[in-house]
Each structure stands twice: as C-alpha cells, then as structure tokens.
C-alpha cells in the first residue's frame, strides 16, 4: 500500500513514469534497495492503480534506441482515494517504519483524523503494555525462567519505546511540525 501511496502522491505533483520514480527513490539514498523495491514491483503497482482507475496513461515518450516510456497522471478518483489510503496506512501500521510514506504526505490528510488514529493505536499499546507488566511477576519454573525474563524485558522495553515515540509523533502532528 505504501508504494501505491508514494506513486499517487508523486502524481499529485506532476505526471510521471515508473522508471523516473524508481530513479528518484534511489538518489541520493538508495531507498528503493532498502525497501526491496524492484522495477517490476513498481510497474506492477502502476498497473494495479491503472486497473482501479486511480491513474491513467496520458502519453508515450519515444526515444531512439530506448524503450518507450508510458507517462501516467492521477485521476480524480485517485485524488479522492489518496487520503483514504493514507488513513488506512496509519491504521494498519505496526510500527513507525510502516508510517513513513504517510508522514511524508500529511498535506493530503486531516491532521486531527491522523492524530485520532494514532491516539487509538497508543491506547491499545498501553493496554497491551499493562497486560505484559502483569506477566513480569509470574514465575514459570526453573527451566523457562531465564527465557521469560529475557522476553519480558525485550517486550516491555520495546513497548515503552513505541509508546514514547508515538506520543512524540502525535504532538508533532498536532503542532503541525510534521
């Protein structure tokens, strides 16, 4: 979904073609490689968006000794779908890295609605954290005590870290800093 949001957000600015977007993603930091985005995946998502009517081909650039480049534009349906896709991305995100594309495109959504989604997510994480804290005091027996201590420490530290950063993110969003 984040690849499709990325494509739609780029087409909100200007018509474009898949290879050019891939190149933009690879410079100066190779985000395409870090995210495992191959050219074939990118073309697949362009095709998928076109089939849904969210983008459409608008012209073909022909160059000698080079493959034709099909240039796409976002449709009105695509413009309407983009905010919904971004909200869905925030709702389904399991951690901060899943939110990067949504955060980069906050200008297309209602900040208060994103903050509400993240506040619900934060509340759920705090509920899980309270349950995990209860299990820290449960004794399991000699054989599994070390693994319980290790996992308990890992999950509680990770949860505390997630809570801290989500709280900061919500503040930044509300103050329109992100």
Contact map, one row per residue, 1 for C-alpha under 8 A:
1111100000000000000000000000000000000000000000000000000000000000000000000000000000001000100000000000000000000000000000000000000000000000000000000000000000000000000000000000000000
1111110000000000000000000000000000000000000000000000000000000000000000000000000000000000100000000000110000000000000000000000000000000000000000000000000000000000000000000000000000
1111111000000000000000000000000000000000010010000000000000000000000000000000000000000000000000000000000000000000000000000000000000000000000000000000000000000000000000000000000000
1111111100000000000000000000000000000000000011001000000000000000000000000000000000000000000000000000000000000000000000000000000000000000000000000000000000000000000000000000000000
1111111110000000000000000000000000000000000000000000000000000000000000000000000001001100000000000000110000000000000000000000000000000000000000000000000000000000000000000000000000
0111111111000000000000000000000000000000000000000000000000000000000000000000000000000000000000000000100000000000000000000000000000000000000000000000000000000000000000000000000000
0011111111100000000010000000000000000000000001000000000000000000000000000000000000000000000000000000000000000000000000000000000000000000000000000000000000000000000000000000000000
0001111111110000000000000000000000000000000000000000001000000000000000000100011001000000000000000000000000000000000000000000000000000000000000000000000000000000000000000000000000
0000111111111000000000000000000000000000000000000000000000000000000000000000000001000000000000000000000010000000000000000000000000000000000000000000000000000000000000000000000000
0000011111111111000000000000000000000000000000000000000000000000000000000000000000000000000000000000000000000000000000000000000000000000000000000000000000000000000000000000000000
0000001111111111000000000000000000000000000000000000000000000000000000011100000000000000000000000000000000000000000000000000000000000000000000000000000000000000000000000000000000
0000000111111110000000000000000000000000000000000000000000000000000000001100001000000000000000000000000000000000000000000000000000000000000000000000000000000000000000000000000000
0000000011111110000000000000000000000000000000000000000000000000000000000000000000000000000000000000000000000000000000000000000000000000000000000000000000000000000000000000000000
0000000001111111000000000000000000000000000000000000000000000000000000001000000000000000000000000000000000000000000000000000000000000000000000000000000000000000000000000000000000
0000000001111111100000000000000000000000000000000000000000000000000000111100000000000000000000000000000000000000000000000000000000000000000000000000000000000000000000000000000000
0000000001100111110110000000000000000000000000000000000000000000000000111000000000000000000000000000000000000000000000000000000000000000000000000000000000000000000000000000000000
0000000000000011111110000000000000000000000000000000000000000000000011110000000000000000000000000000000000000000000000000000000000000000000000000000000000000000000000000000000000
0000000000000001111111000000000000000010011001000000000000000000000000100000000000000000000000000000000000000000000000000000000000000000000000000000000000000000000000000000000000
0000000000000000111111100000000000000010000000000000000000000000000000000000000000000000000000000000000000000000000000000000000000000000000000000000000000000000000000000000000000
0000000000000001111111110000000000000000000000000000000000000000000000000000000000000000000000000000000000000000000000000000000000000000000000000000000000000000000000000000000000
0000001000000001111111111000000000000000000000000000000000000000000000000000000000000000000000000000000000000000000000000000000000000000000000000000000000000000000000000000000000
0000000000000000011111111100000100000010010000000000000000000000000000000000000000000000000000000000000000000000000000000000000000000000000000000000000000000000000000000000000000
0000000000000000001111111110000000000000000000000000000000000000000000000000000000000000000000000000000000000000000000000000000000000000000000000000000000000000000000000000000000
0000000000000000000111111110000000000000000000000000000000000000000000000000000000000000000000000000000000000000000000000000000000000000000000000000000000000000000000000000000000
0000000000000000000011111110111100000000000000000000000000000000000000000000000000000000000000000000000000000000000000000000000000000000000000000000000000000000000000000000000000
0000000000000000000001111111111110000000000000000000000000000000000000000000000000000000000000000000000000000000000000000000000000000000000000000000000000000000000000000000000000
0000000000000000000000111111111000000000000000000000000000000000000000000000000000000000000000000000000000000000000000000000000000000000000000000000000000000000000000000000000000
0000000000000000000000000111110000000000000000000000000000000000000000000000000000000000000000000000000000000000000000000000000000000000000000000000000000000000000000000000000000
0000000000000000000000001111111000000000000000000000000000000000000000000000000000000000000000000000000000000000000000000000000000000000000000000000000000000000000000000000000000
0000000000000000000000001111111111000000000000000000000000000000000000000000000000000000000000000000000000000000000000000000000000000000000000000000000000000000000000000000000000
0000000000000000000000001110111111100000000000000000000000000000000000000000000000000000000000000000000000000000000000000000000000000000000000000000000000000000000000000000000000
0000000000000000000001001100011111111100000000000000000000000000000000000000000000000000000000000000000000000000000000000000000000000000000000000000000000000000000000000000000000
0000000000000000000000000100011111111100000000000000000000000000000000000000000000000000000000000000000000000000000000000000000000000000000000000000000000000000000000000000000000
0000000000000000000000000000011111111000000000000000000000000000000000000000000000000000000000000000000000000000000000000000000000000000000000000000000000000000000000000000000000
0000000000000000000000000000001111111000000000000000000000000000000000000000000000000000000000000000000000000000000000000000000000000000000000000000000000000000000000000000000000
0000000000000000000000000000000111111100000000000000000000000000000000000000000000000000000000000000000000000000000000000000000000000000000000000000000000000000000000000000000000
0000000000000000000000000000000111111110110000000000000000000000000000000000000000000000000000000000000000000000000000000000000000000000000000000000000000000000000000000000000000
0000000000000000000000000000000110011111110000000000000000000000000000000000000000000000000000000000000000000000000000000000000000000000000000000000000000000000000000000000000000
0000000000000000011001000000000000001111111000000000000000000000000000000000000000000000000000000000000000000000000000000000000000000000000000000000000000000000000000000000000000
0000000000000000000000000000000000000111111100000000000000000000000000000000000000000000000000000000000000000000000000000000000000000000000000000000000000000000000000000000000000
0000000000000000000000000000000000001111111110000000000000000000000000000000000000000000000000000000000000000000000000000000000000000000000000000000000000000000000000000000000000
0010000000000000010001000000000000001111111111000000000000000000000000000000000000000000000000000000000000000000000000000000000000000000000000000000000000000000000000000000000000
0000000000000000010000000000000000000011111111100000000000000000000000000000000000000000000000000000000000000000000000000000000000000000000000000000000000000000000000000000000000
0000000000000000000000000000000000000001111111110000000000000000000000000000000000000000000000000000000000000000000000000000000000000000000000000000000000000000000000000000000000
0011000000000000000000000000000000000000111111111000000000000000000000000000000000000000000000000000000000000000000000000000000000000000000000000000000000000000000000000000000000
0001001000000000010000000000000000000000011111111100001000000000000000000000000000000000000000000000000000000000000000000000000000000000000000000000000000000000000000000000000000
0000000000000000000000000000000000000000001111111110000000000000000000000000000000000000000000000000000000000000000000000000000000000000000000000000000000000000000000000000000000
0000000000000000000000000000000000000000000111111111000000000000000000000000000000000000000000000000000000000000000000000000000000000000000000000000000000000000000000000000000000
0001000000000000000000000000000000000000000011111111111000000000000000000000000000000000000000000000000000000000000000000000000000000000000000000000000000000000000000000000000000
0000000000000000000000000000000000000000000001111111111110000000000000000000000000000000000000000000000000000000000000000000000000000000000000000000000000000000000000000000000000
0000000000000000000000000000000000000000000000111111110000000000000000000000000000000000000000000000000000000000000000000000000000000000000000000000000000000000000000000000000000
0000000000000000000000000000000000000000000000011111111000000000000000000000000000000000000000000000000000000000000000000000000000000000000000000000000000000000000000000000000000
0000000000000000000000000000000000000000000000001111111100000000000000000010110000000000000000000000000000000000000000000000000000000000000000000000000000000000000000000000000000
0000000000000000000000000000000000000000000000001111111100000000000000000111111010000000000000000000000000000000000000000000000000000000000000000000000000000000000000000000000000
0000000100000000000000000000000000000000000001001101111110000000000000011110010000000000000000000000000000000000000000000000000000000000000000000000000000000000000000000000000000
0000000000000000000000000000000000000000000000000100111111000000000000011110000000000000000000000000000000000000000000000000000000000000000000000000000000000000000000000000000000
0000000000000000000000000000000000000000000000000100001111110000000001111000000000000000000000000000000000000000000000000000000000000000000000000000000000000000000000000000000000
0000000000000000000000000000000000000000000000000000000111110000000001111000000000000000000000000000000000000000000000000000000000000000000000000000000000000000000000000000000000
0000000000000000000000000000000000000000000000000000000011111000000001110000000000000000000000000000000000000000000000000000000000000000000000000000000000000000000000000000000000
0000000000000000000000000000000000000000000000000000000011111100000111100000000000000000000000000000000000000000000000000000000000000000000000000000000000000000000000000000000000
0000000000000000000000000000000000000000000000000000000000111110000111100000000000000000000000000000000000000000000000000000000000000000000000000000000000000000000000000000000000
0000000000000000000000000000000000000000000000000000000000011111011110000000000000000000000000000000000000000000000000000000000000000000000000000000000000000000000000000000000000
0000000000000000000000000000000000000000000000000000000000001111111100000000000000000000000000000000000000000000000000000000000000000000000000000000000000000000000000000000000000
0000000000000000000000000000000000000000000000000000000000000111110000000000000000000000000000000000000000000000000000000000000000000000000000000000000000000000000000000000000000
0000000000000000000000000000000000000000000000000000000000000011111000000000000000000000000000000000000000000000000000000000000000000000000000000000000000000000000000000000000000
0000000000000000000000000000000000000000000000000000000000000111111100000000000000000000000000000000000000000000000000000000000000000000000000000000000000000000000000000000000000
0000000000000000000000000000000000000000000000000000000000000110111110000000000000000000000000000000000000000000000000000000000000000000000000000000000000000000000000000000000000
0000000000000000000000000000000000000000000000000000000000011110011111000000000000000000000000000000000000000000000000000000000000000000000000000000000000000000000000000000000000
0000000000000000100000000000000000000000000000000000000000011100001111100000000000000000000000000000000000000000000000000000000000000000000000000000000000000000000000000000000000
0000000000000000100000000000000000000000000000000000000011111000000111110000000000000000000000000000000000000000000000000000000000000000000000000000000000000000000000000000000000
0000000000000011110000000000000000000000000000000000000011111000000011111000000000000000000000000000000000000000000000000000000000000000000000000000000000000000000000000000000000
0000000000100011100000000000000000000000000000000000001111100000000001111100000000000000000000000000000000000000000000000000000000000000000000000000000000000000000000000000000000
0000000000110111000000000000000000000000000000000000001111000000000000111110000000000000000000000000000000000000000000000000000000000000000000000000000000000000000000000000000000
0000000100110010000000000000000000000000000000000000011100000000000000011111111000000000000000000000000000000000000000000000000000000000000000000000000000000000000000000000000000
0000000000000000000000000000000000000000000000000000111100000000000000001111111000000000000000000000000000000000000000000000000000000000000000000000000000000000000000000000000000
0000000000000000000000000000000000000000000000000000010000000000000000000111111100000000000000000000000000000000000000000000000000000000000000000000000000000000000000000000000000
0000000000000000000000000000000000000000000000000000110000000000000000000111111110000000000000000000000000000000000000000000000000000000000000000000000000000000000000000000000000
0000000100000000000000000000000000000000000000000000111000000000000000000111111111000000000000000000000000000000000000000000000000000000000000000000000000000000000000000000000000
0000000100010000000000000000000000000000000000000000010000000000000000000111111111100000000000000000000000000000000000000000000000000000000000000000000000000000000000000000000000
0000000000000000000000000000000000000000000000000000000000000000000000000001111111110000000000000000000000000000000000000000000000000000000000000000000000000000000000000000000000
0000000000000000000000000000000000000000000000000000010000000000000000000000111111111000000000000000000000000000000000000000000000000000000000000000000000000000000000000000000000
0000100110000000000000000000000000000000000000000000000000000000000000000000011111111100000000000000000000010000000000000000000000000000000000000000000000000000000000000000000000
0000000000000000000000000000000000000000000000000000000000000000000000000000001111111110000000000000000000011000000000000000000000000000000000000000000000000000000000000000000000
0000000000000000000000000000000000000000000000000000000000000000000000000000000111111111000000000000000000000000000000000000000000000000000000000000000000000000000000000000000000
1000100000000000000000000000000000000000000000000000000000000000000000000000000011111111100000000000000000000000000000000000000000000000000000000000000000000000000000000000000000
0000100000000000000000000000000000000000000000000000000000000000000000000000000001111111110000000000010010001000000000000000000000000000000000000000000000000000000000000000000000
0000000000000000000000000000000000000000000000000000000000000000000000000000000000111111111000000000010000001000010010000000000000000000000000000000000000000000000000000000000000
0000000000000000000000000000000000000000000000000000000000000000000000000000000000011111111100000000000000000000000000000000000000000000000000000000000000000000000000000000000000
1100000000000000000000000000000000000000000000000000000000000000000000000000000000001111111110000110010000000000000000000000000000000000000000000000000000000000000000000000000000
0000000000000000000000000000000000000000000000000000000000000000000000000000000000000111111110000110010000000000010011000000000000000000000000000000000000000000000000000000000000
0000000000000000000000000000000000000000000000000000000000000000000000000000000000000011111110000000000000000000000011001000000000000000000000000000000000000000000000000000000000
0000000000000000000000000000000000000000000000000000000000000000000000000000000000000001111111000000000000000000000000000000000000000000000000000000000000000000000000000000000000
0000000000000000000000000000000000000000000000000000000000000000000000000000000000000000111111110110000000000000000000000000000000000000000000000000000000000000000000000000000000
0000000000000000000000000000000000000000000000000000000000000000000000000000000000000000000111110100000000000000000000000000000000000000000000000000000000000000000000000000000000
0000000000000000000000000000000000000000000000000000000000000000000000000000000000000000000011111110000000000000000000000000000000000000000000000000000000000000010000000000000000
0000000000000000000000000000000000000000000000000000000000000000000000000000000000000000000011111111000000000000000000000000000000000000000000000000000000000000000000000000000000
0000000000000000000000000000000000000000000000000000000000000000000000000000000000000000000000111111000000000000000000000000000000000000000000000000000000000000000000000000000000
0000000000000000000000000000000000000000000000000000000000000000000000000000000000000000110011111111100000000000000000000000000000000000000000000000000000000000000000000000000000
0000000000000000000000000000000000000000000000000000000000000000000000000000000000000000110010111111111000000000000000000000000000000000000000000000000000000000000000000000000000
0000000000000000000000000000000000000000000000000000000000000000000000000000000000000000000000011111111100000000000000000000000000000000000000000000000000000000000000000000000000
0100110000000000000000000000000000000000000000000000000000000000000000000000000000000000000000000111111110000000000000000000000000000000000000000000000000000000000000000000000000
0100100000000000000000000000000000000000000000000000000000000000000000000000000000000110110000000011111111000000000000000000000000000000000000000000000000000000000000000000000000
0000000000000000000000000000000000000000000000000000000000000000000000000000000000000000000000000011111111000000000000000000000000000000000000000000000000000000000000000000000001
0000000000000000000000000000000000000000000000000000000000000000000000000000000000000000000000000001111111000000000000000000000000000000000000000000000000000000000000000000000000
0000000010000000000000000000000000000000000000000000000000000000000000000000000000000100000000000000111111111000000000000000000000000000000000000000000000000000000000000000000000
0000000000000000000000000000000000000000000000000000000000000000000000000000000000000000000000000000011111111110000000000000000000000000000000000000000000000000000000000000000001
0000000000000000000000000000000000000000000000000000000000000000000000000000000000000000000000000000000011111100000000000000000000000000000000000000000000000000000000000000000000
0000000000000000000000000000000000000000000000000000000000000000000000000000000001100000000000000000000011111100000000000000000000000000000000000000000000000000000000000000000000
0000000000000000000000000000000000000000000000000000000000000000000000000000000000100110000000000000000011111110110000000000000000000000000000000000000000000000000000000000000000
0000000000000000000000000000000000000000000000000000000000000000000000000000000000000000000000000000000001111111110000000000000000000000000000000000000000000000000000000000000000
0000000000000000000000000000000000000000000000000000000000000000000000000000000000000000000000000000000001001111111000000000000000000000000000000000000000000000000000000000110100
0000000000000000000000000000000000000000000000000000000000000000000000000000000000000000000000000000000000000111111100000000000000000000000000000000000000000000000000000000010000
0000000000000000000000000000000000000000000000000000000000000000000000000000000000000000000000000000000000001111111110000000000000000000000000000000000000000000000000000000000000
0000000000000000000000000000000000000000000000000000000000000000000000000000000000000010010000000000000000001111111111000000000000000000000000000000000000000000000000000000000000
0000000000000000000000000000000000000000000000000000000000000000000000000000000000000000000000000000000000000011111111100000000000000000000000000000000000000000000000000100110000
0000000000000000000000000000000000000000000000000000000000000000000000000000000000000000000000000000000000000001111111110000000000000000000000000000000000000000000000000000000000
0000000000000000000000000000000000000000000000000000000000000000000000000000000000000010011000000000000000000000111111111000000000000000000000000000000000000000000000000000000000
0000000000000000000000000000000000000000000000000000000000000000000000000000000000000000011000000000000000000000011111111100000000000000000000000000000000000000000001000100000000
0000000000000000000000000000000000000000000000000000000000000000000000000000000000000000000000000000000000000000001111111110000000000000000000000000000000000000000000000100000000
0000000000000000000000000000000000000000000000000000000000000000000000000000000000000000000000000000000000000000000111111111000000000000000000000000000000000000000000000000000000
0000000000000000000000000000000000000000000000000000000000000000000000000000000000000000001000000000000000000000000011111111100000000000000000000000000000000000000000000000000000
0000000000000000000000000000000000000000000000000000000000000000000000000000000000000000000000000000000000000000000001111111110000000000000000000000000000000000001001100000000000
0000000000000000000000000000000000000000000000000000000000000000000000000000000000000000000000000000000000000000000000111111111000000000000000000000000000000000000000000000000000
0000000000000000000000000000000000000000000000000000000000000000000000000000000000000000000000000000000000000000000000011111111100000000000000000000000000000000000000000000000000
0000000000000000000000000000000000000000000000000000000000000000000000000000000000000000000000000000000000000000000000001111111110000000000000000000000000000010001000000000000000
0000000000000000000000000000000000000000000000000000000000000000000000000000000000000000000000000000000000000000000000000111111111000000000000000000000000000000001000000000000000
0000000000000000000000000000000000000000000000000000000000000000000000000000000000000000000000000000000000000000000000000011111111100000000000000000000000000000000000000000000000
0000000000000000000000000000000000000000000000000000000000000000000000000000000000000000000000000000000000000000000000000001111111110000000000000000000000000000000000000000000000
0000000000000000000000000000000000000000000000000000000000000000000000000000000000000000000000000000000000000000000000000000111111111000000000000000000000010011000000000000000000
0000000000000000000000000000000000000000000000000000000000000000000000000000000000000000000000000000000000000000000000000000011111111100000000000000000000000000000000000000000000
0000000000000000000000000000000000000000000000000000000000000000000000000000000000000000000000000000000000000000000000000000001111111110000000000000000000000000000000000000000000
0000000000000000000000000000000000000000000000000000000000000000000000000000000000000000000000000000000000000000000000000000000111111111000000000000000100110000000000000000000000
0000000000000000000000000000000000000000000000000000000000000000000000000000000000000000000000000000000000000000000000000000000011111111100000000000000000010000000000000000000000
0000000000000000000000000000000000000000000000000000000000000000000000000000000000000000000000000000000000000000000000000000000001111111110000000000000000000000000000000000000000
0000000000000000000000000000000000000000000000000000000000000000000000000000000000000000000000000000000000000000000000000000000000111111110000000000000100000000000000000000000000
0000000000000000000000000000000000000000000000000000000000000000000000000000000000000000000000000000000000000000000000000000000000011111110000000001100100000000000000000000000000
0000000000000000000000000000000000000000000000000000000000000000000000000000000000000000000000000000000000000000000000000000000000001111111000000000000000000000000000000000000000
0000000000000000000000000000000000000000000000000000000000000000000000000000000000000000000000000000000000000000000000000000000000000111111100000000000000000000000000000000000000
0000000000000000000000000000000000000000000000000000000000000000000000000000000000000000000000000000000000000000000000000000000000000000111110001000000000000000000000000000000000
0000000000000000000000000000000000000000000000000000000000000000000000000000000000000000000000000000000000000000000000000000000000000000011111111001000000000000000000000000000000
0000000000000000000000000000000000000000000000000000000000000000000000000000000000000000000000000000000000000000000000000000000000000000001111111000000000000000000000000000000000
0000000000000000000000000000000000000000000000000000000000000000000000000000000000000000000000000000000000000000000000000000000000000000000111111100000000000000000000000000000000
0000000000000000000000000000000000000000000000000000000000000000000000000000000000000000000000000000000000000000000000000000000000000000000111111100000000000000000000000000000000
0000000000000000000000000000000000000000000000000000000000000000000000000000000000000000000000000000000000000000000000000000000000000000000111111111000000000000000000000000000000
0000000000000000000000000000000000000000000000000000000000000000000000000000000000000000000000000000000000000000000000000000000000000000001111111111100000000000000000000000000000
0000000000000000000000000000000000000000000000000000000000000000000000000000000000000000000000000000000000000000000000000000000000000000000001111111110000000000000000000000000000
0000000000000000000000000000000000000000000000000000000000000000000000000000000000000000000000000000000000000000000000000000000000000000000000011111111000000000000000000000000000
0000000000000000000000000000000000000000000000000000000000000000000000000000000000000000000000000000000000000000000000000000000000000001000100011111111100000000000000000000000000
0000000000000000000000000000000000000000000000000000000000000000000000000000000000000000000000000000000000000000000000000000000000000001000000001111111110000000000000000000000000
0000000000000000000000000000000000000000000000000000000000000000000000000000000000000000000000000000000000000000000000000000000000000000000000000111111111000000000000000000000000
0000000000000000000000000000000000000000000000000000000000000000000000000000000000000000000000000000000000000000000000000000000000000000000000000011111111100000000000000000000000
0000000000000000000000000000000000000000000000000000000000000000000000000000000000000000000000000000000000000000000000000000000000010011000000000001111111110000000000000000000000
0000000000000000000000000000000000000000000000000000000000000000000000000000000000000000000000000000000000000000000000000000000000000000000000000000111111111000000000000000000000
0000000000000000000000000000000000000000000000000000000000000000000000000000000000000000000000000000000000000000000000000000000000000000000000000000011111111100000000000000000000
0000000000000000000000000000000000000000000000000000000000000000000000000000000000000000000000000000000000000000000000000000000000010000000000000000001111111110000000000000000000
0000000000000000000000000000000000000000000000000000000000000000000000000000000000000000000000000000000000000000000000000000000010011000000000000000000111111111000000000000000000
0000000000000000000000000000000000000000000000000000000000000000000000000000000000000000000000000000000000000000000000000000000000000000000000000000000011111111100000000000000000
0000000000000000000000000000000000000000000000000000000000000000000000000000000000000000000000000000000000000000000000000000000000000000000000000000000001111111110000000000000000
0000000000000000000000000000000000000000000000000000000000000000000000000000000000000000000000000000000000000000000000000000100010000000000000000000000000111111111000000000000000
0000000000000000000000000000000000000000000000000000000000000000000000000000000000000000000000000000000000000000000000000000000010000000000000000000000000011111111100000000000000
0000000000000000000000000000000000000000000000000000000000000000000000000000000000000000000000000000000000000000000000000000000000000000000000000000000000001111111110000000000000
0000000000000000000000000000000000000000000000000000000000000000000000000000000000000000000000100000000000000000000000000000000000000000000000000000000000000111111111000000000000
0000000000000000000000000000000000000000000000000000000000000000000000000000000000000000000000000000000000000000000000000100110000000000000000000000000000000011111111100000000000
0000000000000000000000000000000000000000000000000000000000000000000000000000000000000000000000000000000000000000000000000000000000000000000000000000000000000001111111110000000000
0000000000000000000000000000000000000000000000000000000000000000000000000000000000000000000000000000000000000000000000000000000000000000000000000000000000000000111111111000000000
0000000000000000000000000000000000000000000000000000000000000000000000000000000000000000000000000000000000000000000001000100000000000000000000000000000000000000011111111100000000
0000000000000000000000000000000000000000000000000000000000000000000000000000000000000000000000000000000000000000000000000100000000000000000000000000000000000000001111111110000000
0000000000000000000000000000000000000000000000000000000000000000000000000000000000000000000000000000000000000000000000000000000000000000000000000000000000000000000111111111000000
0000000000000000000000000000000000000000000000000000000000000000000000000000000000000000000000000000000000000000000000000000000000000000000000000000000000000000000011111111100000
0000000000000000000000000000000000000000000000000000000000000000000000000000000000000000000000000000000000000000001001100000000000000000000000000000000000000000000001111111110000
0000000000000000000000000000000000000000000000000000000000000000000000000000000000000000000000000000000000000000000000000000000000000000000000000000000000000000000000111111111000
0000000000000000000000000000000000000000000000000000000000000000000000000000000000000000000000000000000000000000000000000000000000000000000000000000000000000000000000011111111111
0000000000000000000000000000000000000000000000000000000000000000000000000000000000000000000000000000000000000010001000000000000000000000000000000000000000000000000000001111111111
0000000000000000000000000000000000000000000000000000000000000000000000000000000000000000000000000000000000000011001000000000000000000000000000000000000000000000000000000111111110
0000000000000000000000000000000000000000000000000000000000000000000000000000000000000000000000000000000000000000000000000000000000000000000000000000000000000000000000000011111111
0000000000000000000000000000000000000000000000000000000000000000000000000000000000000000000000000000000000000010000000000000000000000000000000000000000000000000000000000001111111
0000000000000000000000000000000000000000000000000000000000000000000000000000000000000000000000000000000000000000000000000000000000000000000000000000000000000000000000000001111111
0000000000000000000000000000000000000000000000000000000000000000000000000000000000000000000000000000001001000000000000000000000000000000000000000000000000000000000000000001101111
